[in-house]
Amino acid sequence: MAVDPEPKKEDWHPADVLAALKKRGKTLSGVSRAHGYHPTAAGKALKKPWPALEALIAAELNLAPEDIWPGRYDIPHRSRG
């Protein structure tokens, strides 16, 4: 029986995304408005896939969207070496 060498990462909980933004003095509505979206747009990206907003949120956190929502991105594991 083979064992998966790396456990699958889970998507961040929405509260964790909010907290990470807050630590940086940002809000979801602020991120939305700063990029010309309706104030509620970024909040919707926490519940349903929205690649454009996911990218904006991730950029505010200096991360890639797949770091926050690995379940939304079907990317093979990168080999580390």
PyMOL Python script that loads the backbone (N, CA, C, O; Angstrom):
from pymol import cmd

cmd.read_pdbstr("""\
ATOM      1  N   MET A   1       0.839  -1.175   0.000  1.00  0.00           N
ATOM      2  CA  MET A   1       0.000   0.000   0.000  1.00  0.00           C
ATOM      3  C   MET A   1       0.893   1.251   0.000  1.00  0.00           C
ATOM      4  O   MET A   1       1.740   1.421   0.877  1.00  0.00           O
ATOM      5  N   ALA A   2       0.691   2.103  -0.978  1.00  0.00           N
ATOM      6  CA  ALA A   2       1.500   3.326  -1.109  1.00  0.00           C
ATOM      7  C   ALA A   2       0.949   4.420  -0.203  1.00  0.00           C
ATOM      8  O   ALA A   2      -0.259   4.554  -0.006  1.00  0.00           O
ATOM      9  N   VAL A   3       1.866   5.182   0.329  1.00  0.00           N
ATOM     10  CA  VAL A   3       1.485   6.304   1.183  1.00  0.00           C
ATOM     11  C   VAL A   3       1.806   7.590   0.430  1.00  0.00           C
ATOM     12  O   VAL A   3       2.885   7.731  -0.145  1.00  0.00           O
ATOM     13  N   ASP A   4       0.862   8.523   0.438  1.00  0.00           N
ATOM     14  CA  ASP A   4       1.073   9.814  -0.220  1.00  0.00           C
ATOM     15  C   ASP A   4       2.190  10.544   0.516  1.00  0.00           C
ATOM     16  O   ASP A   4       2.058  10.792   1.714  1.00  0.00           O
ATOM     17  N   PRO A   5       3.295  10.902  -0.161  1.00  0.00           N
ATOM     18  CA  PRO A   5       4.431  11.532   0.514  1.00  0.00           C
ATOM     19  C   PRO A   5       4.105  12.909   1.095  1.00  0.00           C
ATOM     20  O   PRO A   5       4.673  13.299   2.116  1.00  0.00           O
ATOM     21  N   GLU A   6       3.200  13.642   0.456  1.00  0.00           N
ATOM     22  CA  GLU A   6       2.807  14.956   0.969  1.00  0.00           C
ATOM     23  C   GLU A   6       1.305  14.979   1.141  1.00  0.00           C
ATOM     24  O   GLU A   6       0.570  14.708   0.191  1.00  0.00           O
ATOM     25  N   PRO A   7       0.830  15.301   2.353  1.00  0.00           N
ATOM     26  CA  PRO A   7      -0.618  15.395   2.514  1.00  0.00           C
ATOM     27  C   PRO A   7      -1.160  16.562   1.692  1.00  0.00           C
ATOM     28  O   PRO A   7      -0.475  17.564   1.487  1.00  0.00           O
ATOM     29  N   LYS A   8      -2.394  16.417   1.228  1.00  0.00           N
ATOM     30  CA  LYS A   8      -2.995  17.486   0.449  1.00  0.00           C
ATOM     31  C   LYS A   8      -3.236  18.694   1.335  1.00  0.00           C
ATOM     32  O   LYS A   8      -3.669  18.569   2.481  1.00  0.00           O
ATOM     33  N   LYS A   9      -2.951  19.854   0.792  1.00  0.00           N
ATOM     34  CA  LYS A   9      -3.189  21.082   1.526  1.00  0.00           C
ATOM     35  C   LYS A   9      -4.667  21.446   1.414  1.00  0.00           C
ATOM     36  O   LYS A   9      -5.310  21.195   0.395  1.00  0.00           O
ATOM     37  N   GLU A  10      -5.182  22.033   2.467  1.00  0.00           N
ATOM     38  CA  GLU A  10      -6.572  22.478   2.464  1.00  0.00           C
ATOM     39  C   GLU A  10      -6.634  23.962   2.156  1.00  0.00           C
ATOM     40  O   GLU A  10      -5.694  24.711   2.421  1.00  0.00           O
ATOM     41  N   ASP A  11      -7.762  24.370   1.589  1.00  0.00           N
ATOM     42  CA  ASP A  11      -7.985  25.790   1.358  1.00  0.00           C
ATOM     43  C   ASP A  11      -8.038  26.512   2.694  1.00  0.00           C
ATOM     44  O   ASP A  11      -8.481  25.952   3.697  1.00  0.00           O
ATOM     45  N   TRP A  12      -7.584  27.754   2.698  1.00  0.00           N
ATOM     46  CA  TRP A  12      -7.678  28.557   3.908  1.00  0.00           C
ATOM     47  C   TRP A  12      -9.144  28.770   4.261  1.00  0.00           C
ATOM     48  O   TRP A  12     -10.000  28.857   3.381  1.00  0.00           O
ATOM     49  N   HIS A  13      -9.413  28.852   5.525  1.00  0.00           N
ATOM     50  CA  HIS A  13     -10.755  29.217   5.977  1.00  0.00           C
ATOM     51  C   HIS A  13     -10.943  30.702   5.654  1.00  0.00           C
ATOM     52  O   HIS A  13      -9.995  31.477   5.779  1.00  0.00           O
ATOM     53  N   PRO A  14     -12.145  31.113   5.243  1.00  0.00           N
ATOM     54  CA  PRO A  14     -12.366  32.535   4.946  1.00  0.00           C
ATOM     55  C   PRO A  14     -11.948  33.471   6.082  1.00  0.00           C
ATOM     56  O   PRO A  14     -11.445  34.565   5.828  1.00  0.00           O
ATOM     57  N   ALA A  15     -12.153  33.051   7.328  1.00  0.00           N
ATOM     58  CA  ALA A  15     -11.762  33.894   8.465  1.00  0.00           C
ATOM     59  C   ALA A  15     -10.251  34.098   8.512  1.00  0.00           C
ATOM     60  O   ALA A  15      -9.775  35.148   8.943  1.00  0.00           O
ATOM     61  N   ASP A  16      -9.502  33.096   8.068  1.00  0.00           N
ATOM     62  CA  ASP A  16      -8.043  33.226   8.033  1.00  0.00           C
ATOM     63  C   ASP A  16      -7.599  34.228   6.969  1.00  0.00           C
ATOM     64  O   ASP A  16      -6.636  34.969   7.170  1.00  0.00           O
ATOM     65  N   VAL A  17      -8.302  34.248   5.840  1.00  0.00           N
ATOM     66  CA  VAL A  17      -7.998  35.222   4.795  1.00  0.00           C
ATOM     67  C   VAL A  17      -8.290  36.628   5.322  1.00  0.00           C
ATOM     68  O   VAL A  17      -7.486  37.546   5.156  1.00  0.00           O
ATOM     69  N   LEU A  18      -9.450  36.781   5.957  1.00  0.00           N
ATOM     70  CA  LEU A  18      -9.816  38.087   6.523  1.00  0.00           C
ATOM     71  C   LEU A  18      -8.788  38.547   7.550  1.00  0.00           C
ATOM     72  O   LEU A  18      -8.384  39.710   7.550  1.00  0.00           O
ATOM     73  N   ALA A  19      -8.368  37.643   8.417  1.00  0.00           N
ATOM     74  CA  ALA A  19      -7.393  37.993   9.453  1.00  0.00           C
ATOM     75  C   ALA A  19      -6.049  38.380   8.838  1.00  0.00           C
ATOM     76  O   ALA A  19      -5.410  39.330   9.288  1.00  0.00           O
ATOM     77  N   ALA A  20      -5.626  37.655   7.824  1.00  0.00           N
ATOM     78  CA  ALA A  20      -4.349  37.969   7.176  1.00  0.00           C
ATOM     79  C   ALA A  20      -4.404  39.352   6.530  1.00  0.00           C
ATOM     80  O   ALA A  20      -3.440  40.113   6.606  1.00  0.00           O
ATOM     81  N   LEU A  21      -5.521  39.673   5.899  1.00  0.00           N
ATOM     82  CA  LEU A  21      -5.672  41.003   5.313  1.00  0.00           C
ATOM     83  C   LEU A  21      -5.678  42.073   6.396  1.00  0.00           C
ATOM     84  O   LEU A  21      -5.026  43.108   6.264  1.00  0.00           O
ATOM     85  N   LYS A  22      -6.414  41.814   7.459  1.00  0.00           N
ATOM     86  CA  LYS A  22      -6.522  42.789   8.546  1.00  0.00           C
ATOM     87  C   LYS A  22      -5.150  43.084   9.157  1.00  0.00           C
ATOM     88  O   LYS A  22      -4.853  44.231   9.491  1.00  0.00           O
ATOM     89  N   LYS A  23      -4.318  42.056   9.302  1.00  0.00           N
ATOM     90  CA  LYS A  23      -2.969  42.245   9.845  1.00  0.00           C
ATOM     91  C   LYS A  23      -2.150  43.196   8.980  1.00  0.00           C
ATOM     92  O   LYS A  23      -1.205  43.825   9.456  1.00  0.00           O
ATOM     93  N   ARG A  24      -2.522  43.295   7.705  1.00  0.00           N
ATOM     94  CA  ARG A  24      -1.807  44.174   6.776  1.00  0.00           C
ATOM     95  C   ARG A  24      -2.557  45.494   6.566  1.00  0.00           C
ATOM     96  O   ARG A  24      -2.211  46.282   5.685  1.00  0.00           O
ATOM     97  N   GLY A  25      -3.589  45.725   7.387  1.00  0.00           N
ATOM     98  CA  GLY A  25      -4.349  46.967   7.287  1.00  0.00           C
ATOM     99  C   GLY A  25      -5.278  47.030   6.085  1.00  0.00           C
ATOM    100  O   GLY A  25      -5.643  48.118   5.638  1.00  0.00           O
ATOM    101  N   LYS A  26      -5.658  45.885   5.564  1.00  0.00           N
ATOM    102  CA  LYS A  26      -6.509  45.809   4.373  1.00  0.00           C
ATOM    103  C   LYS A  26      -7.861  45.190   4.719  1.00  0.00           C
ATOM    104  O   LYS A  26      -8.013  44.516   5.738  1.00  0.00           O
ATOM    105  N   THR A  27      -8.833  45.433   3.850  1.00  0.00           N
ATOM    106  CA  THR A  27     -10.144  44.792   3.964  1.00  0.00           C
ATOM    107  C   THR A  27     -10.522  44.246   2.595  1.00  0.00           C
ATOM    108  O   THR A  27      -9.970  44.660   1.576  1.00  0.00           O
ATOM    109  N   LEU A  28     -11.464  43.318   2.583  1.00  0.00           N
ATOM    110  CA  LEU A  28     -11.928  42.791   1.307  1.00  0.00           C
ATOM    111  C   LEU A  28     -12.573  43.888   0.474  1.00  0.00           C
ATOM    112  O   LEU A  28     -12.334  43.977  -0.730  1.00  0.00           O
ATOM    113  N   SER A  29     -13.392  44.725   1.110  1.00  0.00           N
ATOM    114  CA  SER A  29     -14.046  45.783   0.348  1.00  0.00           C
ATOM    115  C   SER A  29     -13.018  46.780  -0.181  1.00  0.00           C
ATOM    116  O   SER A  29     -13.168  47.296  -1.288  1.00  0.00           O
ATOM    117  N   GLY A  30     -11.985  47.050   0.594  1.00  0.00           N
ATOM    118  CA  GLY A  30     -10.928  47.941   0.124  1.00  0.00           C
ATOM    119  C   GLY A  30     -10.186  47.382  -1.066  1.00  0.00           C
ATOM    120  O   GLY A  30      -9.867  48.111  -2.005  1.00  0.00           O
ATOM    121  N   VAL A  31      -9.908  46.079  -1.031  1.00  0.00           N
ATOM    122  CA  VAL A  31      -9.246  45.423  -2.165  1.00  0.00           C
ATOM    123  C   VAL A  31     -10.140  45.522  -3.399  1.00  0.00           C
ATOM    124  O   VAL A  31      -9.672  45.845  -4.490  1.00  0.00           O
ATOM    125  N   SER A  32     -11.418  45.242  -3.219  1.00  0.00           N
ATOM    126  CA  SER A  32     -12.355  45.317  -4.347  1.00  0.00           C
ATOM    127  C   SER A  32     -12.388  46.711  -4.946  1.00  0.00           C
ATOM    128  O   SER A  32     -12.204  46.875  -6.153  1.00  0.00           O
ATOM    129  N   ARG A  33     -12.619  47.714  -4.116  1.00  0.00           N
ATOM    130  CA  ARG A  33     -12.746  49.090  -4.599  1.00  0.00           C
ATOM    131  C   ARG A  33     -11.454  49.595  -5.242  1.00  0.00           C
ATOM    132  O   ARG A  33     -11.492  50.319  -6.237  1.00  0.00           O
ATOM    133  N   ALA A  34     -10.314  49.209  -4.671  1.00  0.00           N
ATOM    134  CA  ALA A  34      -9.024  49.668  -5.202  1.00  0.00           C
ATOM    135  C   ALA A  34      -8.788  49.199  -6.634  1.00  0.00           C
ATOM    136  O   ALA A  34      -7.984  49.784  -7.359  1.00  0.00           O
ATOM    137  N   HIS A  35      -9.489  48.143  -7.039  1.00  0.00           N
ATOM    138  CA  HIS A  35      -9.288  47.587  -8.377  1.00  0.00           C
ATOM    139  C   HIS A  35     -10.525  47.729  -9.255  1.00  0.00           C
ATOM    140  O   HIS A  35     -10.659  47.057 -10.278  1.00  0.00           O
ATOM    141  N   GLY A  36     -11.442  48.629  -8.831  1.00  0.00           N
ATOM    142  CA  GLY A  36     -12.603  48.929  -9.670  1.00  0.00           C
ATOM    143  C   GLY A  36     -13.762  47.966  -9.587  1.00  0.00           C
ATOM    144  O   GLY A  36     -14.657  47.999 -10.433  1.00  0.00           O
ATOM    145  N   TYR A  37     -13.764  47.107  -8.581  1.00  0.00           N
ATOM    146  CA  TYR A  37     -14.869  46.167  -8.408  1.00  0.00           C
ATOM    147  C   TYR A  37     -15.861  46.703  -7.385  1.00  0.00           C
ATOM    148  O   TYR A  37     -15.555  47.616  -6.617  1.00  0.00           O
ATOM    149  N   HIS A  38     -17.051  46.120  -7.391  1.00  0.00           N
ATOM    150  CA  HIS A  38     -18.042  46.421  -6.367  1.00  0.00           C
ATOM    151  C   HIS A  38     -17.455  46.034  -5.013  1.00  0.00           C
ATOM    152  O   HIS A  38     -16.710  45.057  -4.934  1.00  0.00           O
ATOM    153  N   PRO A  39     -17.768  46.766  -3.948  1.00  0.00           N
ATOM    154  CA  PRO A  39     -17.174  46.470  -2.634  1.00  0.00           C
ATOM    155  C   PRO A  39     -17.361  45.037  -2.135  1.00  0.00           C
ATOM    156  O   PRO A  39     -16.561  44.557  -1.331  1.00  0.00           O
ATOM    157  N   THR A  40     -18.400  44.350  -2.598  1.00  0.00           N
ATOM    158  CA  THR A  40     -18.633  42.984  -2.118  1.00  0.00           C
ATOM    159  C   THR A  40     -17.963  41.907  -2.979  1.00  0.00           C
ATOM    160  O   THR A  40     -18.031  40.723  -2.648  1.00  0.00           O
ATOM    161  N   ALA A  41     -17.324  42.303  -4.067  1.00  0.00           N
ATOM    162  CA  ALA A  41     -16.775  41.321  -5.015  1.00  0.00           C
ATOM    163  C   ALA A  41     -15.741  40.397  -4.389  1.00  0.00           C
ATOM    164  O   ALA A  41     -15.838  39.180  -4.545  1.00  0.00           O
ATOM    165  N   ALA A  42     -14.761  40.940  -3.691  1.00  0.00           N
ATOM    166  CA  ALA A  42     -13.696  40.086  -3.135  1.00  0.00           C
ATOM    167  C   ALA A  42     -14.254  39.108  -2.110  1.00  0.00           C
ATOM    168  O   ALA A  42     -13.755  37.989  -1.993  1.00  0.00           O
ATOM    169  N   GLY A  43     -15.263  39.504  -1.378  1.00  0.00           N
ATOM    170  CA  GLY A  43     -15.875  38.591  -0.413  1.00  0.00           C
ATOM    171  C   GLY A  43     -16.494  37.379  -1.083  1.00  0.00           C
ATOM    172  O   GLY A  43     -16.494  36.282  -0.525  1.00  0.00           O
ATOM    173  N   LYS A  44     -17.011  37.577  -2.263  1.00  0.00           N
ATOM    174  CA  LYS A  44     -17.607  36.451  -3.002  1.00  0.00           C
ATOM    175  C   LYS A  44     -16.542  35.445  -3.424  1.00  0.00           C
ATOM    176  O   LYS A  44     -16.820  34.252  -3.550  1.00  0.00           O
ATOM    177  N   ALA A  45     -15.329  35.929  -3.641  1.00  0.00           N
ATOM    178  CA  ALA A  45     -14.236  35.035  -4.041  1.00  0.00           C
ATOM    179  C   ALA A  45     -13.835  34.096  -2.916  1.00  0.00           C
ATOM    180  O   ALA A  45     -13.183  33.082  -3.163  1.00  0.00           O
ATOM    181  N   LEU A  46     -14.216  34.418  -1.675  1.00  0.00           N
ATOM    182  CA  LEU A  46     -13.914  33.511  -0.568  1.00  0.00           C
ATOM    183  C   LEU A  46     -14.807  32.279  -0.605  1.00  0.00           C
ATOM    184  O   LEU A  46     -14.447  31.229  -0.074  1.00  0.00           O
ATOM    185  N   LYS A  47     -15.972  32.409  -1.232  1.00  0.00           N
ATOM    186  CA  LYS A  47     -16.945  31.312  -1.246  1.00  0.00           C
ATOM    187  C   LYS A  47     -16.995  30.542  -2.555  1.00  0.00           C
ATOM    188  O   LYS A  47     -17.261  29.340  -2.569  1.00  0.00           O
ATOM    189  N   LYS A  48     -16.738  31.245  -3.659  1.00  0.00           N
ATOM    190  CA  LYS A  48     -16.799  30.623  -4.983  1.00  0.00           C
ATOM    191  C   LYS A  48     -15.579  31.037  -5.792  1.00  0.00           C
ATOM    192  O   LYS A  48     -15.060  32.138  -5.607  1.00  0.00           O
ATOM    193  N   PRO A  49     -15.117  30.172  -6.682  1.00  0.00           N
ATOM    194  CA  PRO A  49     -13.961  30.536  -7.509  1.00  0.00           C
ATOM    195  C   PRO A  49     -14.209  31.805  -8.326  1.00  0.00           C
ATOM    196  O   PRO A  49     -15.240  31.951  -8.982  1.00  0.00           O
ATOM    197  N   TRP A  50     -13.255  32.701  -8.271  1.00  0.00           N
ATOM    198  CA  TRP A  50     -13.260  33.931  -9.067  1.00  0.00           C
ATOM    199  C   TRP A  50     -11.788  34.284  -9.257  1.00  0.00           C
ATOM    200  O   TRP A  50     -11.238  35.074  -8.490  1.00  0.00           O
ATOM    201  N   PRO A  51     -11.151  33.711 -10.265  1.00  0.00           N
ATOM    202  CA  PRO A  51      -9.697  33.845 -10.433  1.00  0.00           C
ATOM    203  C   PRO A  51      -9.155  35.270 -10.362  1.00  0.00           C
ATOM    204  O   PRO A  51      -8.103  35.491  -9.763  1.00  0.00           O
ATOM    205  N   ALA A  52      -9.840  36.233 -10.953  1.00  0.00           N
ATOM    206  CA  ALA A  52      -9.326  37.604 -10.941  1.00  0.00           C
ATOM    207  C   ALA A  52      -9.243  38.147  -9.517  1.00  0.00           C
ATOM    208  O   ALA A  52      -8.242  38.756  -9.140  1.00  0.00           O
ATOM    209  N   LEU A  53     -10.290  37.925  -8.729  1.00  0.00           N
ATOM    210  CA  LEU A  53     -10.281  38.419  -7.352  1.00  0.00           C
ATOM    211  C   LEU A  53      -9.369  37.588  -6.469  1.00  0.00           C
ATOM    212  O   LEU A  53      -8.737  38.123  -5.558  1.00  0.00           O
ATOM    213  N   GLU A  54      -9.291  36.297  -6.722  1.00  0.00           N
ATOM    214  CA  GLU A  54      -8.367  35.448  -5.967  1.00  0.00           C
ATOM    215  C   GLU A  54      -6.940  35.962  -6.143  1.00  0.00           C
ATOM    216  O   GLU A  54      -6.165  36.008  -5.188  1.00  0.00           O
ATOM    217  N   ALA A  55      -6.603  36.346  -7.375  1.00  0.00           N
ATOM    218  CA  ALA A  55      -5.258  36.855  -7.654  1.00  0.00           C
ATOM    219  C   ALA A  55      -5.002  38.171  -6.916  1.00  0.00           C
ATOM    220  O   ALA A  55      -3.902  38.391  -6.410  1.00  0.00           O
ATOM    221  N   LEU A  56      -6.004  39.040  -6.853  1.00  0.00           N
ATOM    222  CA  LEU A  56      -5.844  40.311  -6.150  1.00  0.00           C
ATOM    223  C   LEU A  56      -5.675  40.106  -4.651  1.00  0.00           C
ATOM    224  O   LEU A  56      -4.828  40.740  -4.021  1.00  0.00           O
ATOM    225  N   ILE A  57      -6.484  39.219  -4.085  1.00  0.00           N
ATOM    226  CA  ILE A  57      -6.390  38.933  -2.649  1.00  0.00           C
ATOM    227  C   ILE A  57      -5.017  38.336  -2.340  1.00  0.00           C
ATOM    228  O   ILE A  57      -4.337  38.760  -1.405  1.00  0.00           O
ATOM    229  N   ALA A  58      -4.626  37.358  -3.131  1.00  0.00           N
ATOM    230  CA  ALA A  58      -3.334  36.710  -2.915  1.00  0.00           C
ATOM    231  C   ALA A  58      -2.184  37.710  -3.032  1.00  0.00           C
ATOM    232  O   ALA A  58      -1.235  37.661  -2.249  1.00  0.00           O
ATOM    233  N   ALA A  59      -2.267  38.613  -4.003  1.00  0.00           N
ATOM    234  CA  ALA A  59      -1.206  39.613  -4.180  1.00  0.00           C
ATOM    235  C   ALA A  59      -1.092  40.510  -2.947  1.00  0.00           C
ATOM    236  O   ALA A  59       0.013  40.885  -2.554  1.00  0.00           O
ATOM    237  N   GLU A  60      -2.215  40.849  -2.343  1.00  0.00           N
ATOM    238  CA  GLU A  60      -2.195  41.665  -1.125  1.00  0.00           C
ATOM    239  C   GLU A  60      -1.473  40.943   0.011  1.00  0.00           C
ATOM    240  O   GLU A  60      -0.928  41.576   0.916  1.00  0.00           O
ATOM    241  N   LEU A  61      -1.476  39.605  -0.049  1.00  0.00           N
ATOM    242  CA  LEU A  61      -0.850  38.791   0.994  1.00  0.00           C
ATOM    243  C   LEU A  61       0.529  38.278   0.570  1.00  0.00           C
ATOM    244  O   LEU A  61       1.144  37.476   1.273  1.00  0.00           O
ATOM    245  N   ASN A  62       1.003  38.742  -0.573  1.00  0.00           N
ATOM    246  CA  ASN A  62       2.296  38.290  -1.120  1.00  0.00           C
ATOM    247  C   ASN A  62       2.346  36.775  -1.294  1.00  0.00           C
ATOM    248  O   ASN A  62       3.350  36.130  -0.994  1.00  0.00           O
ATOM    249  N   LEU A  63       1.248  36.230  -1.782  1.00  0.00           N
ATOM    250  CA  LEU A  63       1.130  34.800  -2.036  1.00  0.00           C
ATOM    251  C   LEU A  63       0.590  34.579  -3.434  1.00  0.00           C
ATOM    252  O   LEU A  63       0.158  35.518  -4.104  1.00  0.00           O
ATOM    253  N   ALA A  64       0.617  33.331  -3.867  1.00  0.00           N
ATOM    254  CA  ALA A  64      -0.050  32.939  -5.105  1.00  0.00           C
ATOM    255  C   ALA A  64      -1.447  32.434  -4.723  1.00  0.00           C
ATOM    256  O   ALA A  64      -1.631  31.898  -3.630  1.00  0.00           O
ATOM    257  N   PRO A  65      -2.422  32.601  -5.607  1.00  0.00           N
ATOM    258  CA  PRO A  65      -3.773  32.121  -5.286  1.00  0.00           C
ATOM    259  C   PRO A  65      -3.805  30.644  -4.888  1.00  0.00           C
ATOM    260  O   PRO A  65      -4.580  30.250  -4.016  1.00  0.00           O
ATOM    261  N   GLU A  66      -2.961  29.827  -5.528  1.00  0.00           N
ATOM    262  CA  GLU A  66      -2.971  28.393  -5.207  1.00  0.00           C
ATOM    263  C   GLU A  66      -2.422  28.109  -3.811  1.00  0.00           C
ATOM    264  O   GLU A  66      -2.630  27.017  -3.283  1.00  0.00           O
ATOM    265  N   ASP A  67      -1.726  29.072  -3.204  1.00  0.00           N
ATOM    266  CA  ASP A  67      -1.288  28.910  -1.817  1.00  0.00           C
ATOM    267  C   ASP A  67      -2.461  29.045  -0.853  1.00  0.00           C
ATOM    268  O   ASP A  67      -2.481  28.409   0.200  1.00  0.00           O
ATOM    269  N   ILE A  68      -3.431  29.870  -1.213  1.00  0.00           N
ATOM    270  CA  ILE A  68      -4.603  30.101  -0.367  1.00  0.00           C
ATOM    271  C   ILE A  68      -5.710  29.100  -0.681  1.00  0.00           C
ATOM    272  O   ILE A  68      -6.369  28.590   0.225  1.00  0.00           O
ATOM    273  N   TRP A  69      -5.911  28.823  -1.965  1.00  0.00           N
ATOM    274  CA  TRP A  69      -6.980  27.917  -2.404  1.00  0.00           C
ATOM    275  C   TRP A  69      -6.420  26.770  -3.232  1.00  0.00           C
ATOM    276  O   TRP A  69      -6.710  26.686  -4.425  1.00  0.00           O
ATOM    277  N   PRO A  70      -5.625  25.884  -2.636  1.00  0.00           N
ATOM    278  CA  PRO A  70      -5.041  24.787  -3.429  1.00  0.00           C
ATOM    279  C   PRO A  70      -6.098  23.877  -4.045  1.00  0.00           C
ATOM    280  O   PRO A  70      -5.862  23.278  -5.094  1.00  0.00           O
ATOM    281  N   GLY A  71      -7.246  23.768  -3.412  1.00  0.00           N
ATOM    282  CA  GLY A  71      -8.296  22.917  -3.939  1.00  0.00           C
ATOM    283  C   GLY A  71      -8.932  23.448  -5.214  1.00  0.00           C
ATOM    284  O   GLY A  71      -9.583  22.700  -5.943  1.00  0.00           O
ATOM    285  N   ARG A  72      -8.748  24.725  -5.485  1.00  0.00           N
ATOM    286  CA  ARG A  72      -9.310  25.333  -6.690  1.00  0.00           C
ATOM    287  C   ARG A  72      -8.374  25.236  -7.878  1.00  0.00           C
ATOM    288  O   ARG A  72      -8.772  25.498  -9.013  1.00  0.00           O
ATOM    289  N   TYR A  73      -7.143  24.865  -7.622  1.00  0.00           N
ATOM    290  CA  TYR A  73      -6.139  24.826  -8.679  1.00  0.00           C
ATOM    291  C   TYR A  73      -5.608  23.410  -8.818  1.00  0.00           C
ATOM    292  O   TYR A  73      -5.100  22.834  -7.856  1.00  0.00           O
ATOM    293  N   ASP A  74      -5.723  22.857  -9.997  1.00  0.00           N
ATOM    294  CA  ASP A  74      -5.270  21.501 -10.261  1.00  0.00           C
ATOM    295  C   ASP A  74      -3.848  21.568 -10.797  1.00  0.00           C
ATOM    296  O   ASP A  74      -3.608  21.392 -11.992  1.00  0.00           O
ATOM    297  N   ILE A  75      -2.913  21.825  -9.894  1.00  0.00           N
ATOM    298  CA  ILE A  75      -1.516  21.975 -10.276  1.00  0.00           C
ATOM    299  C   ILE A  75      -0.727  20.804  -9.701  1.00  0.00           C
ATOM    300  O   ILE A  75      -0.767  20.574  -8.492  1.00  0.00           O
ATOM    301  N   PRO A  76      -0.012  20.061 -10.541  1.00  0.00           N
ATOM    302  CA  PRO A  76       0.803  18.965 -10.007  1.00  0.00           C
ATOM    303  C   PRO A  76       1.843  19.494  -9.037  1.00  0.00           C
ATOM    304  O   PRO A  76       2.304  20.629  -9.158  1.00  0.00           O
ATOM    305  N   HIS A  77       2.202  18.671  -8.090  1.00  0.00           N
ATOM    306  CA  HIS A  77       3.226  19.075  -7.107  1.00  0.00           C
ATOM    307  C   HIS A  77       4.526  19.398  -7.814  1.00  0.00           C
ATOM    308  O   HIS A  77       4.970  18.665  -8.698  1.00  0.00           O
ATOM    309  N   ARG A  78       5.121  20.488  -7.421  1.00  0.00           N
ATOM    310  CA  ARG A  78       6.417  20.861  -7.950  1.00  0.00           C
ATOM    311  C   ARG A  78       7.486  20.070  -7.206  1.00  0.00           C
ATOM    312  O   ARG A  78       7.435  19.940  -5.983  1.00  0.00           O
ATOM    313  N   SER A  79       8.432  19.554  -7.934  1.00  0.00           N
ATOM    314  CA  SER A  79       9.490  18.815  -7.241  1.00  0.00           C
ATOM    315  C   SER A  79      10.433  19.805  -6.597  1.00  0.00           C
ATOM    316  O   SER A  79      10.779  20.829  -7.187  1.00  0.00           O
ATOM    317  N   ARG A  80      10.840  19.498  -5.405  1.00  0.00           N
ATOM    318  CA  ARG A  80      11.767  20.352  -4.687  1.00  0.00           C
ATOM    319  C   ARG A  80      13.117  19.672  -4.695  1.00  0.00           C
ATOM    320  O   ARG A  80      13.253  18.521  -4.280  1.00  0.00           O
ATOM    321  N   GLY A  81      14.082  20.374  -5.157  1.00  0.00           N
ATOM    322  CA  GLY A  81      15.359  19.709  -5.220  1.00  0.00           C
ATOM    323  C   GLY A  81      16.516  20.581  -5.376  1.00  0.00           C
ATOM    324  O   GLY A  81      17.648  20.100  -5.439  1.00  0.00           O
TER     325      GLY A  81
END
""", "prot")
cmd.dss("prot")
cmd.show_as("cartoon", "prot")
cmd.util.cbc("prot")
cmd.orient("prot")
